[in-house]
């Protein structure tokens, strides 16, 4: 299989690439497309999610930014729709 890969890439004038390089490329594409990390990990047959995160965690920065923005938006929305409830000042959210 590796021989075929090397033969085809040479025929196409592409740089030499190994199967492990393709594995990293596949993982990067899955992450970029928003595939859940558990699925990426399972696809790569990693023993634990920690392995996947240790190897590809740097690719999740945008996901973390999106999560923070989503949480901020949800909190802003909740703040705009809350009602103070009596002397305990507990918050209820208006429907």
N, CA, C and O atoms as a DFTB+ gen file, in Angstrom:
380 C
 N C O
     1  1       0.811      -1.173       0.000
     2  2       0.000       0.000       0.000
     3  2       0.869       1.257       0.000
     4  3       0.612       2.190      -0.761
     5  1       1.888       1.284       0.843
     6  2       2.779       2.424       0.897
     7  2       3.508       2.595      -0.436
     8  3       3.746       3.718      -0.879
     9  1       3.859       1.487      -1.066
    10  2       4.518       1.555      -2.381
    11  2       3.614       2.230      -3.406
    12  3       4.074       3.047      -4.203
    13  1       2.328       1.886      -3.384
    14  2       1.370       2.495      -4.308
    15  2       1.225       3.989      -4.050
    16  3       1.161       4.785      -4.988
    17  1       1.172       4.365      -2.780
    18  2       1.079       5.777      -2.433
    19  2       2.294       6.535      -2.959
    20  3       2.152       7.602      -3.556
    21  1       3.463       5.997      -2.744
    22  2       4.690       6.666      -3.205
    23  2       4.746       6.740      -4.727
    24  3       5.173       7.746      -5.292
    25  1       4.316       5.676      -5.380
    26  2       4.308       5.659      -6.841
    27  2       3.361       6.724      -7.388
    28  3       3.729       7.482      -8.285
    29  1       2.155       6.781      -6.853
    30  2       1.152       7.751      -7.339
    31  2       1.576       9.192      -7.071
    32  3       1.421      10.056      -7.935
    33  1       2.104       9.453      -5.893
    34  2       2.520      10.831      -5.597
    35  2       3.689      11.239      -6.488
    36  3       3.769      12.392      -6.913
    37  1       4.591      10.309      -6.773
    38  2       5.716      10.611      -7.671
    39  2       5.206      10.896      -9.079
    40  3       5.676      11.822      -9.739
    41  1       4.239      10.093      -9.538
    42  2       3.661      10.299     -10.870
    43  2       3.022      11.683     -10.996
    44  3       3.071      12.306     -12.057
    45  1       2.432      12.147      -9.918
    46  2       1.749      13.437      -9.921
    47  2       2.678      14.598      -9.582
    48  3       2.266      15.758      -9.593
    49  1       3.925      14.280      -9.285
    50  2       4.881      15.317      -8.944
    51  2       4.643      15.925      -7.568
    52  3       5.054      17.055      -7.300
    53  1       3.986      15.179      -6.709
    54  2       3.713      15.652      -5.355
    55  2       4.878      15.294      -4.436
    56  3       5.630      14.358      -4.709
    57  1       5.020      16.042      -3.355
    58  2       6.071      15.680      -2.402
    59  2       5.802      14.310      -1.796
    60  3       4.659      13.859      -1.724
    61  1       6.860      13.668      -1.369
    62  2       6.721      12.353      -0.751
    63  2       5.919      12.507       0.540
    64  3       6.212      13.366       1.372
    65  1       4.919      11.674       0.687
    66  2       4.043      11.731       1.860
    67  2       3.831      10.316       2.371
    68  3       3.695       9.370       1.596
    69  1       3.805      10.195       3.674
    70  2       3.620       8.882       4.279
    71  2       2.189       8.681       4.742
    72  3       1.389       9.617       4.761
    73  1       1.883       7.466       5.109
    74  2       0.543       7.155       5.593
    75  2       0.232       7.916       6.879
    76  3      -0.905       8.333       7.101
    77  1       1.238       8.094       7.718
    78  2       1.011       8.821       8.962
    79  2       0.673      10.286       8.674
    80  3      -0.126      10.896       9.384
    81  1       1.285      10.843       7.631
    82  2       0.956      12.213       7.225
    83  2      -0.509      12.309       6.802
    84  3      -1.193      13.281       7.123
    85  1      -0.976      11.310       6.091
    86  2      -2.381      11.281       5.674
    87  2      -3.311      11.169       6.875
    88  3      -4.401      11.740       6.890
    89  1      -2.869      10.436       7.863
    90  2      -3.650      10.281       9.097
    91  2      -3.817      11.636       9.783
    92  3      -4.916      11.993      10.208
    93  1      -2.718      12.388       9.887
    94  2      -2.781      13.723      10.487
    95  2      -3.652      14.654       9.651
    96  3      -4.404      15.463      10.195
    97  1      -3.552      14.540       8.347
    98  2      -4.379      15.367       7.467
    99  2      -5.853      15.050       7.672
   100  3      -6.677      15.959       7.774
   101  1      -6.184      13.778       7.732
   102  2      -7.579      13.372       7.946
   103  2      -8.100      13.903       9.278
   104  3      -9.221      14.407       9.356
   105  1      -7.294      13.790      10.316
   106  2      -7.710      14.286      11.631
   107  2      -7.932      15.793      11.583
   108  3      -8.923      16.293      12.116
   109  1      -7.025      16.512      10.953
   110  2      -7.141      17.968      10.858
   111  2      -8.392      18.384      10.099
   112  3      -9.068      19.338      10.484
   113  1      -8.698      17.677       9.032
   114  2      -9.898      17.984       8.246
   115  2     -11.156      17.717       9.069
   116  3     -12.084      18.526       9.071
   117  1     -11.186      16.580       9.768
   118  2     -12.359      16.270      10.590
   119  2     -12.579      17.348      11.646
   120  3     -13.708      17.789      11.859
   121  1     -11.514      17.769      12.302
   122  2     -11.617      18.792      13.342
   123  2     -12.079      20.109      12.737
   124  3     -12.948      20.776      13.299
   125  1     -11.511      20.491      11.602
   126  2     -11.890      21.741      10.942
   127  2     -13.353      21.734      10.525
   128  3     -13.992      22.785      10.479
   129  1     -13.882      20.561      10.225
   130  2     -15.281      20.436       9.808
   131  2     -16.243      20.293      10.988
   132  3     -17.450      20.138      10.802
   133  1     -15.695      20.348      12.195
   134  2     -16.551      20.317      13.378
   135  2     -17.005      18.938      13.815
   136  3     -17.977      18.813      14.561
   137  1     -16.323      17.911      13.366
   138  2     -16.664      16.553      13.808
   139  2     -16.336      16.466      15.300
   140  3     -15.258      16.895      15.710
   141  1     -17.231      15.925      16.114
   142  2     -16.955      15.831      17.554
   143  2     -15.647      15.083      17.838
   144  3     -15.315      14.100      17.176
   145  1     -14.921      15.575      18.836
   146  2     -13.618      14.997      19.167
   147  2     -13.709      13.506      19.483
   148  3     -12.778      12.755      19.192
   149  1     -14.812      13.074      20.071
   150  2     -14.971      11.643      20.372
   151  2     -14.989      10.813      19.094
   152  3     -14.451       9.706      19.062
   153  1     -15.605      11.343      18.047
   154  2     -15.664      10.627      16.765
   155  2     -14.289      10.635      16.101
   156  3     -13.853       9.625      15.550
   157  1     -13.615      11.774      16.157
   158  2     -12.260      11.853      15.587
   159  2     -11.368      10.836      16.292
   160  3     -10.639      10.082      15.647
   161  1     -11.433      10.823      17.614
   162  2     -10.614       9.911      18.403
   163  2     -10.902       8.457      18.058
   164  3      -9.987       7.650      17.892
   165  1     -12.186       8.138      17.952
   166  2     -12.583       6.764      17.627
   167  2     -12.123       6.376      16.213
   168  3     -11.663       5.257      15.986
   169  1     -12.252       7.308      15.279
   170  2     -11.835       7.063      13.897
   171  2     -10.328       6.780      13.826
   172  3      -9.880       5.905      13.086
   173  1      -9.567       7.534      14.605
   174  2      -8.112       7.354      14.629
   175  2      -7.691       6.162      15.480
   176  3      -6.523       5.774      15.503
   177  1      -8.680       5.584      16.187
   178  2      -8.455       4.428      17.049
   179  2      -7.492       4.739      18.193
   180  3      -6.673       3.908      18.583
   181  1      -7.613       5.973      18.727
   182  2      -6.837       6.321      19.908
   183  2      -7.453       5.631      21.119
   184  3      -8.665       5.428      21.181
   185  1      -6.615       5.277      22.069
   186  2      -7.091       4.589      23.271
   187  2      -7.941       5.502      24.146
   188  3      -8.880       5.048      24.800
   189  1      -7.605       6.795      24.154
   190  2      -8.344       7.738      24.994
   191  2      -8.541       9.056      24.239
   192  3      -7.830       9.357      23.281
   193  1      -9.525       9.829      24.698
   194  2      -9.721      11.174      24.147
   195  2      -8.509      12.051      24.445
   196  3      -8.163      12.932      23.658
   197  1      -7.874      11.806      25.575
   198  2      -6.707      12.597      25.961
   199  2      -5.609      12.509      24.909
   200  3      -4.932      13.501      24.637
   201  1      -5.430      11.354      24.325
   202  2      -4.420      11.198      23.272
   203  2      -4.737      12.116      22.104
   204  3      -3.862      12.818      21.598
   205  1      -5.978      12.104      21.686
   206  2      -6.402      12.935      20.560
   207  2      -6.230      14.416      20.886
   208  3      -5.726      15.186      20.068
   209  1      -6.650      14.805      22.075
   210  2      -6.541      16.205      22.475
   211  2      -5.081      16.624      22.595
   212  3      -4.725      17.738      22.210
   213  1      -4.241      15.752      23.120
   214  2      -2.815      16.076      23.231
   215  2      -2.178      16.296      21.861
   216  3      -1.315      17.159      21.703
   217  1      -2.604      15.519      20.882
   218  2      -2.025      15.633      19.545
   219  2      -2.626      16.766      18.720
   220  3      -1.924      17.404      17.936
   221  1      -3.921      17.017      18.894
   222  2      -4.623      17.950      18.008
   223  2      -5.291      19.114      18.729
   224  3      -6.025      19.888      18.113
   225  1      -5.045      19.242      20.016
   226  2      -5.685      20.289      20.800
   227  2      -5.461      21.688      20.260
   228  3      -6.333      22.549      20.374
   229  1      -4.300      21.918      19.674
   230  2      -4.001      23.252      19.123
   231  2      -4.950      23.631      17.992
   232  3      -5.068      24.811      17.661
   233  1      -5.617      22.670      17.401
   234  2      -6.543      22.951      16.304
   235  2      -7.916      23.382      16.801
   236  3      -8.773      23.759      16.002
   237  1      -8.135      23.329      18.111
   238  2      -9.439      23.639      18.675
   239  2      -9.576      25.074      19.171
   240  3     -10.596      25.410      19.775
   241  1      -8.585      25.931      18.938
   242  2      -8.650      27.295      19.441
   243  2      -9.908      27.997      18.949
   244  3     -10.595      28.650      19.734
   245  1     -10.219      27.873      17.665
   246  2     -11.425      28.513      17.139
   247  2     -12.679      27.969      17.814
   248  3     -13.623      28.716      18.068
   249  1     -12.690      26.685      18.102
   250  2     -13.845      26.088      18.771
   251  2     -14.012      26.674      20.165
   252  3     -15.133      26.944      20.598
   253  1     -12.911      26.869      20.862
   254  2     -12.978      27.459      22.201
   255  2     -13.497      28.888      22.113
   256  3     -14.315      29.298      22.935
   257  1     -13.036      29.644      21.135
   258  2     -13.519      31.020      20.950
   259  2     -15.024      31.025      20.667
   260  3     -15.754      31.858      21.203
   261  1     -15.478      30.108      19.837
   262  2     -16.903      30.020      19.514
   263  2     -17.723      29.672      20.753
   264  3     -18.816      30.204      20.948
   265  1     -17.198      28.783      21.587
   266  2     -17.903      28.391      22.805
   267  2     -18.031      29.571      23.761
   268  3     -19.083      29.765      24.370
   269  1     -16.969      30.360      23.898
   270  2     -17.016      31.528      24.776
   271  2     -18.025      32.546      24.254
   272  3     -18.783      33.124      25.034
   273  1     -18.040      32.767      22.946
   274  2     -18.995      33.710      22.360
   275  2     -20.432      33.228      22.558
   276  3     -21.318      34.021      22.873
   277  1     -20.659      31.925      22.372
   278  2     -22.008      31.377      22.557
   279  2     -22.464      31.532      24.005
   280  3     -23.614      31.891      24.257
   281  1     -21.578      31.266      24.948
   282  2     -21.912      31.422      26.365
   283  2     -22.192      32.886      26.686
   284  3     -23.143      33.189      27.407
   285  1     -21.387      33.784      26.167
   286  2     -21.588      35.217      26.391
   287  2     -22.935      35.669      25.844
   288  3     -23.652      36.421      26.504
   289  1     -23.279      35.220      24.655
   290  2     -24.562      35.572      24.045
   291  2     -25.724      35.041      24.884
   292  3     -26.711      35.745      25.101
   293  1     -25.604      33.803      25.351
   294  2     -26.665      33.208      26.168
   295  2     -26.832      33.973      27.476
   296  3     -27.957      34.217      27.912
   297  1     -25.723      34.354      28.104
   298  2     -25.801      35.105      29.358
   299  2     -26.374      36.502      29.134
   300  3     -27.165      36.987      29.943
   301  1     -25.979      37.147      28.044
   302  2     -26.538      38.466      27.718
   303  2     -28.045      38.368      27.501
   304  3     -28.806      39.216      27.967
   305  1     -28.462      37.333      26.796
   306  2     -29.883      37.113      26.530
   307  2     -30.637      36.867      27.838
   308  3     -31.712      37.426      28.051
   309  1     -30.079      36.043      28.699
   310  2     -30.713      35.742      29.984
   311  2     -30.785      37.004      30.838
   312  3     -31.799      37.249      31.492
   313  1     -29.735      37.796      30.841
   314  2     -29.705      39.023      31.636
   315  2     -30.785      39.999      31.168
   316  3     -31.397      40.693      31.981
   317  1     -31.011      40.048      29.879
   318  2     -32.010      40.956      29.315
   319  2     -33.429      40.505      29.639
   320  3     -34.361      41.304      29.540
   321  1     -33.615      39.246      30.021
   322  2     -34.954      38.710      30.252
   323  2     -35.192      38.241      31.679
   324  3     -36.136      37.487      31.918
   325  1     -34.373      38.658      32.629
   326  2     -34.577      38.186      34.002
   327  2     -35.513      39.117      34.769
   328  3     -35.690      40.286      34.424
   329  1     -36.098      38.559      35.813
   330  2     -37.003      39.290      36.693
   331  2     -36.520      39.072      38.117
   332  3     -36.243      37.936      38.504
   333  1     -36.412      40.139      38.907
   334  2     -36.012      39.985      40.302
   335  2     -37.242      39.550      41.089
   336  3     -38.306      40.157      40.969
   337  1     -37.098      38.501      41.893
   338  2     -38.219      37.855      42.577
   339  2     -38.191      38.141      44.070
   340  3     -37.491      37.461      44.820
   341  1     -38.944      39.138      44.503
   342  2     -39.173      39.404      45.916
   343  2     -37.933      39.739      46.725
   344  3     -36.897      40.120      46.180
   345  1     -38.065      39.583      48.079
   346  2     -37.009      40.009      48.992
   347  2     -35.734      39.160      48.900
   348  3     -34.662      39.628      49.283
   349  1     -35.829      37.940      48.407
   350  2     -34.622      37.112      48.300
   351  2     -33.800      37.504      47.081
   352  3     -32.645      37.104      46.935
   353  1     -34.406      38.275      46.231
   354  2     -33.767      38.760      45.004
   355  2     -33.256      37.612      44.124
   356  3     -32.283      37.769      43.387
   357  1     -33.922      36.466      44.210
   358  2     -33.570      35.347      43.338
   359  2     -34.024      35.711      41.928
   360  3     -35.041      36.381      41.743
   361  1     -33.282      35.275      40.974
   362  2     -33.620      35.571      39.587
   363  2     -34.531      34.505      39.010
   364  3     -34.296      33.309      39.181
   365  1     -35.558      34.944      38.333
   366  2     -36.392      34.060      37.527
   367  2     -36.226      34.547      36.104
   368  3     -36.002      35.736      35.878
   369  1     -36.328      33.677      35.173
   370  2     -36.236      34.096      33.780
   371  2     -37.612      34.185      33.187
   372  3     -38.407      33.248      33.252
   373  1     -37.877      35.336      32.606
   374  2     -39.185      35.560      31.986
   375  2     -39.323      34.676      30.761
   376  3     -38.366      34.455      30.019
   377  1     -40.514      34.184      30.571
   378  2     -40.779      33.298      29.425
   379  2     -40.932      34.109      28.162
   380  3     -41.159      33.546      27.091
